[in-house]
């Protein structure tokens, strides 16, 4: 007895007559039935006997559950000599078994009294699905397992954008941190999933596209000859695979699909499975080693297309990559912090074909490379350490101490040339030194989307805005005094002979021109701009220019925590003095970024108390985000989305009430 139904094995010579009986006595009598056919090894006729009959049955209908119920209701009414009660111990007496897209029954073998065969009815609702199931199930089990693994790894082997274009897949959702796209194949359809990884393991998934057209499978795997037999296809796959993750995933998937059941041990079928498992293990794993980790250290202020290319090279040769980032901010004309660097790397990680982790070093990336290797090399088979040509000395200790670091292999990176001056290498210091170059994003990888370019620019924008303002002011003042300066005679004491108030009319005219220019450039309500005969004096009118918000923010946060409000981990808080927003009646006052967990406050031309009220409001949004309630809305208009309106109402109510209660508490303490 075998299978859930407890049936007998059927001889090859009895298959066609039994199938004909079942077709006429059962399937043709069910409402909506169209046609059916044998599939798999039974259809191929490659064996002397079989443990069950796999049929692909086509029915009219839009809902598979309803079609399955139609089949179940009918077979339950049939007498026991047509649909036989199950003989297995676990399901004894049942007349059907419902599993996924399959309805299983037990049917008499033609011409064999007292012998019954398990029939698995694999349901399809249209011709495309019928063809899909037939194409897949007609493959030998070993090829099915290999193709399933290959499908899972295809986005590691090819650029996903190229694949999606080939299959006509559009309007995909955005990938967030630690997410990637992955195809999945079943007997019924091809599916594209968005999966989330944590510690390099899948923790969630979402189906975003599917197809029941077998030609999509063939298009997806167009680099492989699916008509080859199992052994030849395995060798072709092994030759073409580039990503070490693929070499480890395929054997794992294959092993889960191809299992030798207790009843198959010692049989030709069992022997074939054992042989296939050994071949996959030998070719895919043993010949290419075990787990490989890639390490990459640097300052990355900011990480540019050269750094991205290096990380890609590591990812193509390792199972996962760890990037160590210097803990020091780097200054030029523009400062870039390690926190900004890690946020940019996280955006890049969506395009890198391997799990990638980022760590801000305690001391330096180089020391972390040595420390991590010393602590973890016993757990892995190989460690690839990335190094740019010309910087080999920084990692020469690995080379000089091979006996201490036997698993370390240095991977050398080519230098990326600067496009404007090809004789120079691309460097982060160049980017920090030139605001226009930074803002152009020419230094960013070509692979990333325009939307992600804007996100990266926004990460650096607070530094950029400050630089641009200073650059404009300095340029204006430099040009003013270079053009208007006249040579003056000096005595031995260095005291000007000419009175400073007596300036030529030509210089005064230039000062007037510059004064009018600055009045148009600077938002006047926030600045005093005075023309004092021989000079222009600019002083801030807005007390917020020097106001320190830190103690008030700390006090509000402490108050919220005391009240049991779940606001940890705390967000990053950014203060912006934006002239354009301050000059726009409908400009931003504050906003919360749920992806990066940041509160951004615009303080120009605002009372500090009003700024802190906005801060409390955005902290409520942070709390909503930590609770998983701050969804991605397609609009910022509260009139267009009722859910967004409710979220905002809550933030206004709780935020304003919390701020008022905190204010009253502080006042009462102060007045005592």
C-alpha positions in Angstrom: 0.0 0.0 0.0 1.3 3.5 -0.8 0.3 7.2 -0.7 -2.4 8.9 1.4 -5.0 6.6 -0.1 -3.2 3.3 0.6 -3.5 2.1 -3.0 -1.6 -0.6 -4.9 1.0 -0.1 -7.6 -0.3 -0.3 -11.2 1.4 -2.1 -14.0 2.3 -0.1 -17.1 0.0 -2.3 -19.2 -3.0 -1.4 -17.0 -2.6 2.3 -17.1 -4.5 3.3 -20.3 -7.5 1.2 -19.6 -7.8 2.3 -15.9 -7.4 6.0 -17.0 -10.2 5.5 -19.6 -12.5 4.0 -17.0 -11.9 6.9 -14.6 -12.3 9.4 -17.4 -15.7 8.1 -18.4 -17.1 7.0 -15.0 -16.0 10.0 -12.9 -14.5 13.0 -14.7 -17.0 13.3 -17.5 -19.9 13.2 -15.1 -18.7 16.3 -13.1 -20.2 19.6 -14.2 -17.7 21.9 -16.0 -15.2 19.2 -16.9 -13.4 19.8 -20.2 -10.5 17.4 -20.6 -7.8 15.5 -18.7 -4.4 13.9 -19.4 -1.8 11.7 -17.8 1.4 13.5 -16.7 4.9 12.8 -15.4 6.6 9.5 -15.6 3.3 7.7 -16.2 2.8 9.7 -19.4 6.4 9.0 -20.4 5.9 5.2 -19.8 9.5 4.9 -18.6 8.9 2.4 -15.8 7.3 -1.0 -15.4 4.8 0.1 -12.7 3.7 3.2 -10.8 2.5 4.1 -7.3 -0.2 6.6 -8.5 -1.7 8.3 -11.5 -1.1 12.0 -11.9 -3.8 13.7 -14.0 -4.0 17.3 -15.1 -7.7 18.0 -15.3 -9.2 21.1 -16.9 -12.5 22.5 -15.6 -14.5 25.6 -16.4 -14.6 28.0 -13.5 -13.1 31.2 -12.1 -12.6 30.1 -8.5 -10.5 27.0 -7.8 -12.1 26.5 -4.4 -15.5 26.3 -6.0 -14.3 23.8 -8.6 -12.7 21.7 -5.9 -15.9 21.7 -4.0 -17.8 20.7 -7.1 -15.5 17.6 -7.5 -15.6 16.7 -3.8 -19.4 16.9 -3.7 -19.7 14.6 -6.7 -17.2 11.9 -5.7 -18.7 11.7 -2.2 -22.0 10.6 -3.8 -20.5 7.9 -5.9 -20.8 4.2 -4.7 -17.8 2.6 -3.0 -17.1 0.3 -6.0 -16.3 3.4 -8.1 -14.7 5.8 -5.6 -13.2 3.4 -3.0 -12.7 4.4 0.6 -9.1 4.9 1.5 -7.1 1.9 2.7 -4.3 3.8 4.5 -4.2 3.6 8.3 -4.1 7.3 8.7 -7.0 8.2 6.4 -9.0 4.9 6.5 -12.5 5.3 5.2 -12.1 8.8 3.6 -13.2 9.1 0.0 -11.0 12.1 -1.0 -8.0 14.1 0.2 -7.9 17.8 -0.5 -4.4 19.3 -0.7 -3.5 22.6 -2.4 -4.6 22.3 -6.1 -5.0 18.5 -5.9 -8.0 16.3 -5.1 -6.9 12.7 -4.4 -9.2 9.6 -4.7 -8.9 5.8 -4.8 -10.1 4.1 -8.0 -10.2 0.4 -9.0 -7.5 -0.9 -11.4 -9.1 -2.2 -14.6 -9.2 -6.0 -14.7 -7.7 -6.4 -11.2 -10.1 -7.4 -8.5 -9.4 -6.0 -5.1 -6.6 -3.7 -6.4 -6.9 0.1 -6.5 -4.7 3.0 -7.6 -4.4 6.4 -6.1 -5.4 9.1 -8.6 -4.2 12.7 -8.0 -6.4 15.2 -9.9 -4.3 18.3 -10.5 -6.7 21.1 -11.3 -6.4 23.8 -14.0 -8.9 26.4 -14.9 -7.7 27.6 -18.3 -5.6 26.3 -21.3 -2.5 28.4 -20.2 -2.5 26.8 -16.8 -3.1 23.4 -18.2 -0.1 23.7 -20.5 2.0 25.1 -17.7 1.3 22.2 -15.4 1.8 19.7 -18.1 5.1 21.2 -19.1 6.4 21.2 -15.6 5.1 17.8 -14.4 6.2 16.0 -17.5 9.8 16.7 -16.5 11.6 14.0 -14.6 11.7 14.7 -10.8 15.5 15.4 -10.9 15.1 18.1 -13.5 12.2 19.6 -11.7 14.3 19.9 -8.5 17.2 21.5 -10.5 15.0 23.9 -12.3 13.2 24.9 -9.1 16.6 25.8 -7.6 17.7 27.6 -10.7 14.6 29.8 -10.7 15.2 30.8 -7.1 18.7 32.1 -7.9 18.2 33.7 -11.2 18.1 37.3 -9.8 21.5 36.6 -8.3 22.9 35.6 -11.7 21.4 38.3 -13.9 20.6 42.0 -13.4 16.9 41.9 -12.2 16.1 44.9 -14.3 17.1 43.0 -17.4 15.0 40.0 -16.4 11.9 42.2 -15.6 12.2 43.9 -18.9 12.4 40.5 -20.7 9.3 39.3 -19.0 7.4 42.6 -19.3 7.1 43.0 -15.5 6.4 46.6 -14.5 5.0 48.6 -11.6 6.9 46.7 -8.9 6.9 47.9 -5.3 10.0 49.5 -3.9 12.6 47.5 -2.1 13.3 48.5 1.4 16.3 47.7 3.6 17.3 44.0 3.5 14.8 43.2 0.8 15.3 41.6 -2.6 13.3 40.1 -5.4 13.1 36.3 -5.9 11.3 34.1 -8.4 9.5 30.9 -7.3 8.3 28.0 -9.4 5.5 25.6 -8.5 3.6 23.1 -10.5 0.9 25.7 -11.2 2.7 29.0 -11.7 5.8 31.2 -11.8 5.8 33.8 -9.1 7.9 36.9 -8.3 8.2 37.6 -4.6 9.6 40.5 -2.5 11.4 38.8 0.4 12.9 40.4 3.5 16.1 39.0 5.0 17.4 39.2 8.5 20.8 37.8 9.4 20.7 36.4 5.8 17.5 34.4 6.5 14.1 35.0 5.0 11.7 36.5 7.5 8.8 37.6 5.3 7.6 37.4 1.7 5.1 39.1 -0.6 3.9 37.9 -4.0 4.1 40.8 -6.5 3.7 39.1 -9.9 2.7 35.7 -11.3 2.3 33.9 -14.6 0.7 30.6 -15.7 2.4 30.9 -19.1 5.2 28.3 -19.5 6.9 30.5 -22.1 7.7 32.9 -19.2 9.7 30.1 -17.5 11.6 29.4 -20.7 12.2 33.1 -21.2 13.4 33.5 -17.6 15.9 30.6 -18.1 16.8 31.4 -21.7 20.5 31.0 -20.8 20.0 27.3 -20.2 19.1 24.3 -22.4 16.0 22.9 -20.7 15.8 20.2 -23.3 19.0 18.6 -22.0 18.9 15.5 -19.8 19.5 16.0 -16.0 23.2 15.3 -16.0 24.0 17.6 -18.9 21.8 20.4 -17.6 23.5 20.1 -14.2 26.9 20.5 -15.8 25.7 23.5 -17.9 24.2 25.1 -14.8 27.4 24.6 -12.8 29.5 26.2 -15.6 27.3 29.3 -15.9 26.7 30.1 -12.2 28.8 33.0 -10.9 27.3 33.9 -7.5 28.4 31.6 -4.6 25.0 32.1 -3.0 23.5 30.3 -6.0 25.9 27.3 -5.6 24.6 26.8 -2.0 21.0 27.5 -2.6 20.4 25.1 -5.5 21.7 22.0 -3.6 19.5 23.0 -0.6 16.4 23.3 -2.7 17.2 20.2 -4.6 17.7 18.2 -1.4 14.3 19.3 -0.1 12.6 18.3 -3.3 14.3 15.0 -4.0 13.9 12.7 -1.0 14.3 9.0 -0.9 11.3 7.5 0.8 11.6 4.4 3.0 9.8 2.3 0.4 12.1 3.5 -2.3 15.4 2.4 -0.6 17.1 -0.3 -2.8 14.7 0.3 -5.7 15.8 1.7 -9.1 13.8 4.9 -8.3 15.6 5.3 -5.0 18.9 4.6 -6.5 18.3 7.3 -9.2 17.5 9.8 -6.5 20.5 8.9 -4.5 22.7 9.3 -7.5 21.2 12.7 -8.4 21.7 14.0 -4.9 25.3 12.9 -4.9 25.9 14.6 -8.3 24.5 17.9 -7.2 26.4 17.9 -4.0 29.7 17.1 -5.7 29.4 19.5 -8.7 27.7 22.4 -6.9 29.3 22.4 -3.5 32.3 20.2 -3.0 34.1 21.4 -6.1 33.6 25.1 -5.1 34.1 25.2 -1.4 31.9 26.3 1.5 30.7 29.6 2.8 32.6 32.7 1.6 32.4 36.1 3.3 33.5 39.4 1.7 35.0 42.2 3.8 35.4 45.8 2.7 36.6 48.7 4.8 37.0 52.4 4.2 35.9 55.9 5.0 33.1 56.1 2.4 32.3 59.8 2.9 30.3 59.5 0.8 30.3 56.1 -0.9 30.5 56.6 -4.6 30.3 54.5 -7.8 33.8 53.2 -7.3 32.9 51.9 -3.9 29.7 50.4 -5.2 31.5 48.6 -8.0 34.0 47.1 -5.5 31.1 45.9 -3.3 29.4 44.4 -6.3 32.6 42.5 -7.2 32.8 41.1 -3.7 29.1 40.2 -3.7 29.5 38.3 -6.9 32.2 36.1 -5.3 30.9 35.8 -1.7 27.8 34.5 0.1 27.5 37.8 2.1 29.5 41.0 2.4 30.3 43.1 5.5 31.3 46.8 5.0 33.2 48.5 7.8 32.8 52.3 7.9 35.2 54.8 9.5 33.7 56.4 12.7 35.1 59.8 11.8 33.3 62.5 9.8 35.2 63.8 6.9 35.4 67.5 6.1 36.1 69.4 2.9 33.9 72.2 2.0 31.1 69.8 2.9 31.1 67.5 5.9 29.9 63.8 5.6 29.2 61.8 8.7 29.4 58.0 9.2 25.7 57.9 9.8 25.1 59.5 6.4 27.5 57.0 4.8 25.6 54.0 6.2 22.3 55.4 5.0 23.7 55.7 1.4 25.1 52.2 1.6 21.7 50.9 2.6 20.2 52.4 -0.6 23.0 50.8 -2.6 22.4 47.4 -1.0 19.1 47.1 -2.9 21.2 46.7 -6.1 23.9 44.4 -4.7 23.3 40.7 -5.4 24.2 39.3 -1.9 23.2 40.0 1.7 25.2 43.0 2.9 25.7 44.3 6.4 27.2 47.6 7.5 29.1 48.5 10.7 30.5 51.8 11.9 33.9 50.9 13.3 34.9 51.5 16.9 38.4 52.6 16.0 39.1 52.1 12.3 37.9 49.9 9.4 41.4 48.3 9.1 41.5 47.1 12.7 37.9 45.8 12.3 39.0 43.8 9.2 41.8 42.1 11.3 39.6 41.7 14.4 36.6 40.2 12.5 38.9 37.8 10.6 40.6 36.6 13.8 37.3 36.0 15.6 35.3 34.4 12.7 37.7 32.6 10.3 37.0 29.2 12.0 33.3 29.6 11.1 33.8 30.1 7.3 35.7 28.5 4.5 37.1 31.6 2.9 37.3 35.4 3.6 37.7 37.7 0.7 39.2 41.1 1.8 38.7 43.9 -0.7 41.6 46.3 -1.3 42.2 49.0 -3.9 45.3 48.9 -6.0 47.9 51.2 -4.4 46.6 50.5 -0.9 48.1 47.0 -0.4 50.3 48.1 2.4 47.3 48.7 4.7 46.5 45.0 4.5 50.0 43.5 4.1 49.8 41.9 7.5 47.4 39.4 6.1 49.9 38.5 3.3 52.9 38.3 5.7 51.1 36.1 8.2 49.4 33.4 6.0 49.8 30.8 8.7 47.7 33.0 11.1 45.1 33.9 8.4 45.0 30.8 6.1 41.5 31.5 4.9 42.1 35.1 3.8 42.4 36.0 0.2 42.9 39.6 -1.0 40.7 40.8 -3.8 42.2 43.7 -5.7 40.0 46.4 -7.1 40.7 48.5 -10.2 40.7 52.3 -9.7 37.7 54.2 -11.0 38.7 57.2 -13.0 37.1 60.6 -12.6 35.0 61.3 -15.7 35.7 65.0 -15.9 39.5 64.5 -15.5 40.2 60.9 -16.6 43.8 61.3 -15.4 42.5 61.5 -11.8 41.0 58.7 -9.8 37.4 59.3 -8.4 37.6 60.1 -4.7 35.2 61.1 -2.0 37.4 64.1 -1.2 36.6 65.5 -4.6 32.9 65.1 -4.0 33.1 66.9 -0.6 35.2 69.7 -2.1 32.7 70.7 -4.8 29.0 71.3 -4.0 28.0 71.5 -7.6 29.7 68.2 -8.3 28.0 66.6 -5.3 24.6 67.9 -6.3 25.0 66.7 -9.9 25.1 63.1 -8.6 27.5 62.2 -11.4 29.6 60.3 -8.8 26.7 58.0 -7.9 26.4 54.5 -9.5 24.6 54.4 -12.9 22.5 51.4 -11.8 20.4 53.3 -9.2 17.1 54.9 -9.9 16.4 58.6 -10.1 14.3 58.3 -7.0 17.1 56.8 -5.1 19.5 59.5 -6.3 17.1 62.1 -4.8 17.1 60.1 -1.5 20.9 60.2 -1.4 21.0 63.9 -2.2 18.4 64.5 0.6 20.6 62.6 3.0 23.4 65.1 2.2 21.2 68.1 1.7 21.5 69.7 5.1 25.3 69.9 4.7 24.8 71.0 1.1 22.4 73.8 1.9 24.8 75.3 4.5 27.7 75.0 2.1 25.8 76.6 -0.9 24.7 79.5 1.3 28.3 80.2 2.5 29.6 79.7 -1.0 27.2 82.2 -2.4 27.9 84.8 0.4 31.7 84.4 0.1 31.6 84.7 -3.7 29.4 87.8 -3.5 31.6 89.5 -1.0 34.8 88.5 -2.7 33.7 89.9 -6.0 32.5 93.0 -4.3 35.7 93.8 -2.7 37.9 92.7 -5.5 36.2 95.0 -7.9 35.8 98.0 -5.5 39.2 97.9 -3.8 41.5 100.9 -4.5 45.1 101.2 -3.6 45.7 103.4 -0.5 49.0 104.9 0.7 50.1 103.9 4.2 52.3 105.6 6.7 54.9 103.7 8.8 52.2 102.9 11.4 50.0 101.3 8.8 47.2 103.9 9.4 45.4 104.8 6.2 46.1 108.4 5.0 42.7 108.6 3.3 39.5 108.7 5.4 37.6 105.4 5.3 34.3 107.2 4.8 35.4 109.0 1.7 35.0 106.4 -1.0 34.8 107.0 -4.8 31.3 107.2 -6.3 32.2 104.3 -8.7 32.8 102.0 -5.6 29.7 103.3 -3.9 27.7 102.5 -7.0 29.0 98.9 -6.9 28.2 98.7 -3.2 24.6 99.8 -4.0 24.4 97.1 -6.7 25.6 94.4 -4.3 23.3 95.7 -1.5 20.3 95.3 -3.8 21.5 91.9 -5.0 21.8 90.6 -1.4 18.4 92.0 -0.5 16.9 89.8 -3.3 19.1 86.8 -2.4 18.4 86.7 1.4 15.0 86.3 3.0 14.7 89.8 4.4 12.3 89.2 7.4 15.1 87.0 8.9 18.1 89.3 8.4 19.0 92.9 9.0 20.7 94.2 5.8 22.2 97.6 6.4 24.0 99.9 3.9 26.5 101.9 6.0 28.1 104.2 3.6 31.3 102.2 2.9 30.1 98.7 3.8 27.2 96.3 3.9 26.4 94.8 7.3 24.3 91.6 7.5 23.1 90.4 10.9 20.5 87.7 11.8 17.1 89.1 12.9 15.7 85.6 13.8 16.7 84.5 17.3 16.4 80.9 16.1 19.7 81.4 14.3 21.4 81.0 17.7 18.7 79.2 19.6 19.7 75.9 21.3 16.8 73.4 21.1 18.7 70.5 22.7 17.7 70.9 26.3 14.0 71.4 25.4 14.0 68.3 23.1 15.6 66.3 25.8 13.1 67.4 28.4 10.1 66.6 26.1 11.6 63.1 25.2 12.1 62.4 28.9 8.5 63.5 29.6 7.2 61.2 26.9 9.2 58.2 28.2 7.9 58.9 31.8 4.4 58.8 30.4 5.0 55.3 29.0 5.0 56.4 25.3 6.9 53.9 23.1 9.3 56.2 21.3 12.5 54.1 21.5 14.7 53.6 19.6 14.8 57.4 19.3 14.9 58.9 15.8 17.6 61.1 14.4 16.7 64.8 14.6 17.8 67.3 12.0 17.4 71.1 12.2 17.1 72.9 8.9 17.3 76.7 8.3 15.8 76.7 4.8 15.2 80.1 3.2 12.9 78.8 0.5 10.6 76.9 2.9 10.5 79.9 5.3 9.5 82.2 2.4 6.7 80.0 1.2 3.4 80.3 3.0 2.7 76.6 2.3 6.3 75.5 2.9 7.3 72.7 5.2 7.5 73.2 8.9 8.5 69.7 9.8 8.2 66.1 8.6 9.0 62.5 9.7 10.9 60.0 7.5 9.7 56.6 8.5 12.2 54.7 6.5 15.3 56.3 8.0 13.5 57.2 11.3 14.3 60.9 11.1 12.5 64.0 12.4 13.3 67.0 10.2 12.5 70.5 11.7 12.4 73.7 9.7 13.2 76.5 12.2 13.7 79.6 10.0 11.4 82.5 10.9 9.6 80.5 13.6 9.1 81.0 17.3 11.0 78.2 19.2 7.9 77.2 21.0 6.2 76.6 17.7 9.2 74.5 16.5 9.0 72.3 19.6 5.2 71.8 19.1 6.1 70.5 15.6 8.8 68.3 17.2 6.3 66.7 19.5 3.8 66.1 16.6 6.5 64.3 14.6 7.5 62.2 17.6 3.9 60.9 17.6 4.4 59.9 14.0 7.7 58.1 15.1 5.7 56.3 17.7 3.1 55.3 15.1 5.9 54.0 12.8 7.4 51.8 15.6 3.9 50.4 16.1 3.8 49.4 12.4 0.8 51.8 11.7 2.6 54.3 9.5 1.9 52.8 6.1 3.1 54.1 2.8 0.4 56.4 1.5 0.1 57.5 -2.1 -0.7 61.1 -1.1 0.1 63.7 1.5 -3.4 65.2 1.1 -5.6 64.3 4.1 -8.7 64.9 2.0 -7.7 62.0 -0.3 -7.0 59.3 2.2 -9.2 58.6 5.3 -6.5 56.5 6.9 -3.9 59.3 6.5 -6.4 61.7 7.9 -6.9 59.5 11.0 -3.1 59.2 11.5 -2.8 63.0 11.3 -5.7 63.7 13.7 -4.0 61.4 16.2 -0.7 63.2 15.8 -2.3 66.6 16.3 -4.3 65.5 19.3 -1.7 63.6 21.2 1.2 65.8 20.0 -0.5 69.1 21.1 -1.8 67.7 24.3 1.6 66.2 25.2 3.3 69.5 24.5 0.8 71.4 26.6 1.1 69.0 29.5 4.9 69.1 29.3 4.8 72.9 29.2 2.5 73.2 32.2 4.7 70.8 34.1 7.9 72.7 33.4 6.2 76.1 34.2 5.0 74.8 37.6 8.4 73.4 38.5 10.1 76.6 37.5 7.6 78.8 39.4 8.1 77.0 42.7 
